[in-house]
Amino acid sequence: MTSADTVLWTLTKNGHRMEAVQRVVRDLGLELRFSIDGELYHSQIYRNGGDLLDAAKAKRVDAEAKGWTAPPSAG
């Protein structure tokens, strides 16, 4: 992850961690990256930020339906 990355959400399941990260890719648009335990497993480029956020939300809904949950807040 770089300093220009934005974590959109983090989910956990059975000690594993899934993240959705948005990254700006110069001259291309925005990249949506999904990783589990820090290992990239899917990446896609979007020209429109709204489409990227819709895809991230859809993946989160799908993951939550499969038992992934938000980690306890650190507060």
Secondary structure as GFF3:
##gff-version 3
##sequence-region A 1 75
A	DSSP	beta_strand	6	13	.	.	.	ID=ss1
A	DSSP	beta_strand	16	25	.	.	.	ID=ss2
A	DSSP	beta_strand	29	36	.	.	.	ID=ss3
A	DSSP	beta_strand	39	46	.	.	.	ID=ss4
A	DSSP	alpha_helix	49	65	.	.	.	ID=ss5
###
